[in-house]
Amino acid sequence: MKLRLAIQKSGRLHDDSMKLLKECGIDINNGVNRLKTEASNFPLEVFFLRDDDIPQYIEDGVADIGMVGENVVLEKNKQVQVVEKLGFGKCRLSVAVPKAMEYNGVKDLHKMRIATSYPVIVDDFLKKNSIQAEIHEISGSVEIAPGIGLADAICDLVSSGSTLFMNGLKEAEVILKSEAVLIANSNLDAGLQQLLEKLLFRIKSVKKAKNNKYILLNAPNDNLQQIIGLLPGMKSPTVLPLAEEGWSSVHSVVNENDFWDIIENLKAAGAQGILVVPIEKMII
């Protein structure tokens, strides 16, 4: 029995998905122009598909699971379940209007013509905000629509906003923050569900490691309890006596989001020789 995984056949999401599998210890031979391959050390078969097709393949049971952008999952609206957010491929779906327009809020979109490649998501957004607007579904080069008179505004994926700026537009409303997600067929049998749980265990361990740093430091015993209080770790910090009397070595794990604040507080409390080490895997 093999778990069948669908990922994007090319592009950034493909590269990040393959990198994640490698970090999970799964060895995959991705030959040029191959549409299907297998892992050599995990019961996994990988299909390389267009991202827009992945939710349909999962719903139909052609593939069991898939790695795809959350925006695609919501737009295609297929009967699949999101089982894990993957932490890469982050972007936002935003409404943009001409730079000269004074935009005061979502009510300004009333009766506008909005060009987008995401009509389902945009329609849902408009309905939730009780806005009546005309949606023009187009694919590719959405940002030129206002300039050629096709629309009054657009809704498209935005990263830096430079493309909008070059086309005389400004970001007005973020309607979705998206990232890559792992989706699954809703009717996996017990054997496939068990394989999925094994894969999820690896993915979560890799994600947890990326969000944390391992730190080692020397602490004066007089301030040891204060320093320990700054370092919760996974359970509690590890404390070992140093050869030099009056000092201890303290080992702990710090969340990336709190890292710099904690380091500053540690130095203020007298910690010295602080070493920071990346964590490859983190099993809780």
C-alpha positions in Angstrom: 0.0 0.0 0.0 1.3 3.5 -1.0 0.0 6.9 -0.1 -0.5 8.9 -3.3 0.6 12.6 -3.0 -0.1 15.3 -5.6 2.1 18.4 -5.8 2.5 21.2 -8.3 4.6 20.1 -11.2 6.8 23.2 -11.4 7.4 26.6 -9.7 8.0 27.8 -6.2 5.4 25.6 -4.6 6.9 22.5 -6.3 10.4 23.4 -5.0 9.2 24.0 -1.4 7.1 20.9 -1.4 10.0 18.7 -2.5 12.3 20.5 0.0 9.8 19.6 2.8 9.7 16.0 1.8 13.5 15.9 1.8 13.5 17.4 5.3 11.1 14.7 6.4 13.7 12.1 5.4 11.8 11.0 2.3 14.0 10.3 -0.7 12.3 11.1 -4.1 13.9 10.9 -7.5 12.3 13.8 -9.4 13.4 13.3 -13.0 13.0 15.9 -15.7 9.4 16.0 -17.2 8.3 13.0 -15.0 4.6 13.1 -14.1 4.9 10.4 -11.5 7.6 8.9 -9.2 8.0 7.0 -6.0 9.9 7.4 -2.7 12.6 4.9 -2.1 12.3 4.8 1.7 8.7 5.6 2.4 5.4 4.1 1.0 4.7 7.3 -1.1 3.9 7.8 -4.7 4.1 11.4 -6.0 2.1 12.9 -8.9 3.2 16.2 -10.5 0.1 18.1 -11.6 -1.2 21.6 -12.3 -2.0 23.2 -9.0 -5.6 24.0 -10.1 -6.2 20.3 -10.8 -5.0 19.0 -7.4 -8.2 19.5 -5.4 -10.3 17.7 -8.0 -7.8 14.8 -8.1 -8.1 14.5 -4.3 -11.9 14.6 -4.3 -12.0 11.9 -7.1 -9.6 9.7 -5.2 -7.0 9.6 -8.0 -4.6 10.9 -5.3 -5.0 10.6 -1.6 -3.4 13.8 -0.4 -2.0 17.0 -2.0 0.2 20.0 -1.2 -1.4 23.1 -2.7 -2.1 26.8 -2.0 -5.0 27.4 0.4 -6.3 29.9 -2.2 -6.7 27.2 -4.7 -8.5 24.9 -2.2 -11.0 27.7 -1.4 -11.5 28.7 -5.0 -12.1 25.2 -6.4 -14.4 24.4 -3.4 -14.0 20.6 -3.7 -14.9 18.0 -1.0 -11.4 17.7 0.6 -10.2 18.3 4.1 -7.3 20.6 5.1 -5.2 18.5 7.5 -2.1 20.8 8.0 -0.8 24.2 7.1 2.7 23.8 5.8 4.3 27.2 6.6 5.5 28.1 3.0 4.0 29.6 -0.1 2.6 32.5 1.9 0.8 35.2 -0.1 -2.4 37.3 0.1 -5.3 37.8 -2.1 -6.2 41.5 -2.3 -8.5 43.9 -3.9 -6.6 46.7 -5.7 -8.0 50.0 -7.1 -6.6 52.8 -9.2 -4.0 54.9 -7.2 -6.0 58.1 -7.8 -9.1 56.7 -6.2 -9.9 57.6 -2.6 -10.6 54.3 -0.9 -12.4 54.5 2.5 -13.4 50.9 3.0 -15.2 47.9 1.6 -18.4 49.8 0.9 -16.6 51.7 -1.8 -16.6 48.5 -3.9 -20.4 48.7 -4.3 -21.5 48.5 -7.9 -17.9 48.2 -9.1 -16.6 45.9 -11.9 -14.0 43.6 -10.3 -11.6 41.6 -12.5 -10.2 38.4 -10.9 -9.1 34.8 -11.4 -10.8 33.9 -8.1 -14.5 34.5 -8.7 -15.6 32.1 -6.0 -13.6 33.7 -3.2 -14.4 37.2 -4.3 -18.1 36.4 -4.6 -18.1 34.9 -1.1 -16.3 38.0 0.2 -18.8 40.4 -1.4 -21.8 38.5 0.0 -20.3 38.4 3.5 -20.0 42.2 3.3 -23.4 42.8 1.6 -21.7 44.4 -1.4 -23.3 44.2 -4.9 -20.6 44.2 -7.5 -20.0 42.8 -11.0 -17.3 40.1 -11.2 -15.3 39.6 -14.4 -13.5 36.3 -14.4 -10.2 36.5 -16.4 -7.0 34.4 -16.3 -3.6 36.1 -16.4 -2.6 39.7 -16.5 -5.5 40.7 -14.2 -3.7 43.9 -13.2 -4.2 45.5 -16.7 -8.0 45.3 -16.6 -8.6 48.7 -15.2 -6.2 50.3 -17.6 -8.0 49.0 -20.6 -11.5 49.8 -19.3 -12.5 46.2 -18.5 -12.9 46.7 -14.8 -12.9 49.4 -12.0 -10.8 47.2 -9.6 -9.1 43.9 -9.5 -8.6 41.0 -7.0 -5.4 39.1 -7.4 -2.5 37.5 -5.4 -0.1 40.1 -4.1 3.5 39.7 -2.8 5.5 43.0 -2.9 2.9 45.1 -4.6 5.4 46.3 -7.3 3.3 44.9 -10.1 0.2 46.8 -8.9 2.3 50.0 -8.7 3.6 49.6 -12.2 0.0 49.3 -13.4 -1.3 52.4 -11.6 -3.0 50.4 -8.8 -2.8 50.3 -5.0 -3.7 47.5 -2.6 -7.0 48.4 -0.9 -8.4 45.3 0.8 -6.8 42.0 1.9 -9.5 39.3 1.6 -7.4 36.2 2.2 -4.1 35.3 3.7 -3.0 32.1 2.1 -0.2 29.5 2.4 0.5 26.0 1.3 -1.6 23.4 2.9 -1.8 19.6 3.0 -5.2 18.4 1.9 -6.6 14.9 2.0 -9.5 12.8 0.6 -12.3 12.7 3.1 -12.7 8.9 2.8 -9.3 7.4 3.3 -9.3 3.8 4.5 -7.6 2.9 7.8 -4.3 1.8 6.1 -3.9 5.1 4.2 -5.0 7.1 7.2 -2.2 5.5 9.2 0.4 6.3 6.5 -0.9 9.9 6.5 -0.4 10.1 10.3 3.2 8.9 9.9 3.8 11.6 7.3 2.1 14.3 9.4 4.3 13.3 12.4 7.4 14.0 10.3 6.0 17.3 8.9 5.1 18.6 12.3 8.5 17.7 13.7 10.2 19.6 10.8 7.9 22.6 11.3 8.4 22.7 15.0 12.2 22.7 14.5 12.1 25.6 12.1 10.1 27.7 14.7 12.6 27.1 17.5 16.3 27.6 18.3 18.5 25.7 20.7 20.6 27.9 22.9 23.5 27.3 25.2 24.8 29.9 27.7 27.0 30.3 30.7 25.2 31.7 33.8 26.5 33.0 37.1 24.9 30.9 39.9 23.9 34.1 41.7 21.5 34.9 38.9 20.7 31.3 37.9 17.1 31.3 38.9 16.4 34.6 37.2 18.0 33.2 34.0 16.1 30.0 34.2 12.9 32.0 34.5 13.6 33.5 31.1 14.1 30.1 29.5 11.0 27.8 29.7 12.3 25.3 27.2 10.2 22.3 26.1 9.8 21.3 29.8 12.5 23.2 31.7 16.0 24.2 30.9 18.9 21.8 31.4 21.5 23.1 33.9 25.0 21.6 34.3 27.8 22.8 36.5 30.9 24.3 34.9 34.5 23.6 35.9 34.7 27.2 37.0 33.2 27.5 40.4 30.1 29.8 40.6 29.0 29.2 37.0 26.6 26.8 35.3 25.9 25.9 31.7 22.2 26.3 30.7 20.7 24.7 27.6 17.2 25.4 26.4 14.9 25.9 23.4 13.5 29.3 22.4 10.7 30.1 20.0 11.8 32.1 17.0 9.2 34.8 17.6 10.5 35.6 21.1 14.2 35.0 20.4 15.7 38.5 20.4 13.7 39.8 23.3 14.8 36.7 25.4 18.5 37.1 24.3 18.5 40.8 25.4 16.9 39.8 28.8 19.5 37.0 29.2 22.4 39.4 28.7 20.9 41.9 31.1 20.7 39.1 33.7 24.4 38.3 33.3 24.4 35.4 30.8 27.6 35.0 28.8 28.9 33.0 25.9 25.5 32.6 24.4 25.5 30.1 21.5 22.5 29.6 19.1 22.1 26.4 17.2 19.5 25.6 14.5 17.3 22.5 15.2 16.9 20.0 12.4 14.0 17.9 13.9 12.0 18.5 17.0 10.1 15.5 18.5 7.7 16.5 21.3 
